[in-house]
Amino acid sequence: MRVAVLRCHRLPRFVTWEIPDVDALFTDDRLLVAAFEAIGADAESVVWADPEVDWDDFDVAIIRSTWDYVDETAAFLDRLEHIEASSCALFNSAAVARWNADKGYLLDLERWGVPIVPTLRASAATRADVLETVARSSWQELVLKPVIGAGAMDVRRLPAGALPAVLDTLVPGGELLVQPLAEAVLSDGEWSVIFIDGRRSHVLRKTPAPGDFRAHGIYGGSVVPGRLAGADLTDVDDMLARIPFDLLYARLDLVRIDGRLAVLELEVIEPMLYFDRASGAVDRLARAALARIGAP
């Protein structure tokens, strides 16, 4: 049984500062390779864009640290389709990745009854409607996000009064997402709930660095194991159940709005799953992946 754990061939271009320990970013990958090997599979880290790879040589490919897909999105999605056209099973699927690569998926979640941080899709064509909605909602501070991005790439926090000037800079066909700043992230932090094979695995609490609003480790945020109350966990389980995809893994990033958890992001392409903070999680993922292809 051969397993490819897919990784990037370089860090995404938005990472323009020095990261003291780049190798630490790939801890999940190393633990997953070791977990597959511990149960008898031959696993290795494979660059998704490597043109020399014969995907028929692998039984399973797991999308993991492919963060540079934000720079080469079309090529990445085409490569996933190519993998699926081979004899290799891909998790999560190419269809899931294509859907999740565009953050407009948040609006799909909302249609499916999943509570989300209010989200508007802004373009030159929708400028007037977006400004009207922001004014009517009395949002004072906003967070702007690119439609395709990872790791808080090009995410900006700004007062609502600055939005018209930003929208004026959008070129035809250009888009971005507009959300109100979820104030709870500054006090309560952000909650990440990891699911493996449709079941809740572990919970993390992510806290931004002082003066920041991004709860990412690369911006100085902290990540620690967390605990959510029973009502919160029931809500989170219901959120995942409303998503009409069969997911090997998923990470729901959540913040509180009016006291209830709402989805800030759903990560099903390349999220860090923090295996080193949850005993047994990486073994469960490895076994679930092999079980999906009927391996003993």
C-alpha positions, 0 to 999 in steps of 0.5 A: 500500500503506497500513500502520497502525502501532498505538500507544497513545493514552496511557501505561498508568495504572500509569506515575505518575512522570515519564519524562524522554523519553517520545518515546524510548519510540516509537523502534521505531514511528518506525523501522518507519514509515520502513522501510515508506516506504523500500520504497514503502509509505505508513505512519503511526502510528495510535491503536488506539482512534481511533473515526474510523479506517476500517480498510478504508483500510489494507492492513496493521496492525501492533500495536506500542506499544499499551501501554494495552491493560492498562487497556482490555483488552476494548476493545482485543481487540474492536478487534483483532477489528474490524480483522480483520473489515475488509479490513486484515491484522493482525499479530500476529493477534487470536487471538494477542493474546487468548491472550497478554494473559492471562499464564496463557499461561505454563502453556500453554507449559509444557504444550507442552514450553517451559521456563518460570520455575515459575508458579502461578495463585493465587486464593481457590479455589486458595489452599491448593494454592498455599501447599502448593506454595510450601512444598514447593518451598522457595521463599524469595523470590517474585515476584507478577504480575497476570494482565494487565499490561505493563512490570512493572505491579504486580509485587512481590517479597516473602518467601514468608512474606508470601504468605498475607496477600497471598492473603487480600486476593484478592476472589472472581474475583481472580487473580495469578501466583506465581513464585519469584524467579529469582536469576540475574536479579540477576547474569546479567540477563535475556535477550531474543531477538527473532524476526522471521517465525519466525527469530531476529533479535537478542539483548539483555541486560537488567540491573536497576538496583542494588537492583532486580529488574526489568530494564526501562528505565523502572525504571533497567535497562540494555539492550545487545546481547548474545550467547548461546552456541550451545547457548542459541540452539538451546534458544531456537529450539526454544522458539519452534518449540513455539509453535503460532502463526504469529508475525510477531514475538516477543520471548522474555524469558529467565532462567537456572534451574539454568544453563538458559534458561527463559521469563519472558515471551513478548511477542507483542502490544506488546514493544519490539523495539529496532530501533535496536540491531540493524542491518537488523531493522526492514527485515526486519520491514517486508518480512516483513509485506508479503510476508504479504499478497503484496505485491512 
